[in-house]
Amino acid sequence: MQAIIDKLQENLQIIYRKAVDADAKLDAFQKEGKGKFHTIFAESSPFNARAKRFEPYVAEVCENMDAFVALDLSQTEQAEIEQRLSIIVAQIEQLLSTLVQFKESLKA
């Protein structure tokens, strides 16, 4: 399980750096009068946060990871472990793919 946690945390570090860059770009767009949207992710996304920047979404995943790491896995039912992990993985996947798409759209 530790190897999974380490890999998820490694991905979160990558996401954080990409999110900082993307948020800076979004701030610049907003100052130029561009980027007029309400949220990055739709209501159907695996996030509870609703924001115009990536940082709140990254914070939500980090909170979920912190809560997961704090679990006493030996005292937690397998179904709960799997459910929490699936949410974290879905959030990481959505953030990574969206950040990559955003960066690619800037090149066009």
C-alpha positions as CSV (number, residue, x, y, z in Angstrom):
1,M,0.0,0.0,0.0
2,Q,2.9,2.4,0.7
3,A,4.1,2.1,-2.9
4,I,0.6,3.2,-4.1
5,I,0.5,6.1,-1.6
6,D,4.0,7.2,-2.7
7,K,3.0,7.2,-6.4
8,L,-0.1,9.2,-5.7
9,Q,1.9,11.8,-3.7
10,E,4.4,11.9,-6.5
11,N,1.6,12.7,-9.0
12,L,0.2,15.3,-6.6
13,Q,3.6,17.1,-6.7
14,I,3.5,17.1,-10.5
15,I,-0.1,18.4,-10.5
16,Y,0.8,21.1,-8.0
17,R,3.6,22.5,-10.2
18,K,1.4,22.4,-13.3
19,A,-1.5,24.0,-11.5
20,V,0.6,26.9,-10.3
21,D,1.7,27.6,-13.9
22,A,-1.8,27.2,-15.2
23,D,-3.3,29.5,-12.6
24,A,-0.8,32.1,-13.4
25,K,-1.8,31.9,-17.1
26,L,-5.5,32.0,-16.2
27,D,-4.8,35.2,-14.1
28,A,-3.0,36.8,-17.1
29,F,-6.0,35.8,-19.4
30,Q,-8.4,37.4,-17.0
31,K,-6.5,40.6,-16.9
32,E,-6.7,40.7,-20.7
33,G,-10.5,40.2,-20.5
34,K,-10.3,36.6,-21.7
35,G,-11.1,33.3,-20.0
36,K,-14.7,34.2,-19.0
37,F,-15.9,30.9,-17.5
38,H,-17.4,30.0,-14.1
39,T,-15.7,26.7,-13.2
40,I,-12.9,24.5,-14.5
41,F,-14.8,21.2,-13.9
42,A,-18.4,20.4,-14.4
43,E,-20.7,19.4,-11.6
44,S,-20.4,15.8,-12.7
45,S,-16.7,15.8,-12.0
46,P,-15.3,13.9,-8.9
47,F,-14.7,17.3,-7.1
48,N,-16.8,19.1,-4.6
49,A,-14.9,22.3,-5.2
50,R,-16.2,24.8,-7.8
51,A,-13.6,27.3,-8.9
52,K,-12.1,29.3,-11.8
53,R,-8.6,28.2,-10.8
54,F,-6.9,24.8,-10.3
55,E,-5.6,25.4,-6.8
56,P,-8.9,24.7,-5.0
57,Y,-9.1,21.4,-6.8
58,V,-5.5,20.5,-5.9
59,A,-6.3,21.4,-2.3
60,E,-9.3,19.1,-2.3
61,V,-7.2,16.1,-3.6
62,C,-4.5,16.9,-1.0
63,E,-7.1,16.9,1.8
64,N,-8.5,13.6,0.5
65,M,-4.9,12.1,0.4
66,D,-4.2,13.4,3.9
67,A,-7.4,11.8,5.2
68,F,-6.5,8.6,3.5
69,V,-3.0,8.5,4.8
70,A,-4.3,9.1,8.3
71,L,-6.5,6.0,8.2
72,D,-5.6,3.0,10.2
73,L,-5.8,0.7,7.3
74,S,-5.8,-2.4,9.5
75,Q,-9.0,-1.1,11.1
76,T,-10.7,0.1,7.9
77,E,-12.9,-2.0,5.7
78,Q,-11.6,-2.9,2.3
79,A,-14.6,-1.3,0.6
80,E,-14.0,2.0,2.2
81,I,-10.3,1.9,1.3
82,E,-11.2,1.1,-2.3
83,Q,-13.8,3.8,-2.4
84,R,-11.5,6.5,-1.1
85,L,-8.7,5.5,-3.4
86,S,-11.0,5.5,-6.4
87,I,-12.0,9.1,-5.7
88,I,-8.4,10.2,-5.3
89,V,-7.3,8.4,-8.5
90,A,-10.3,9.9,-10.4
91,Q,-9.4,13.4,-9.2
92,I,-5.8,13.0,-10.1
93,E,-6.6,11.7,-13.5
94,Q,-9.0,14.5,-14.2
95,L,-6.6,17.1,-13.0
96,L,-3.6,15.7,-15.0
97,S,-5.6,15.4,-18.2
98,T,-7.1,18.8,-17.9
99,L,-3.8,20.5,-17.1
100,V,-2.2,18.7,-20.1
101,Q,-5.0,19.8,-22.4
102,F,-4.8,23.4,-21.1
103,K,-1.0,23.5,-21.7
104,E,-1.5,22.0,-25.2
105,S,-4.2,24.6,-26.0
106,L,-1.7,27.4,-25.2
107,K,0.6,26.0,-27.9
108,A,-2.0,26.2,-30.6
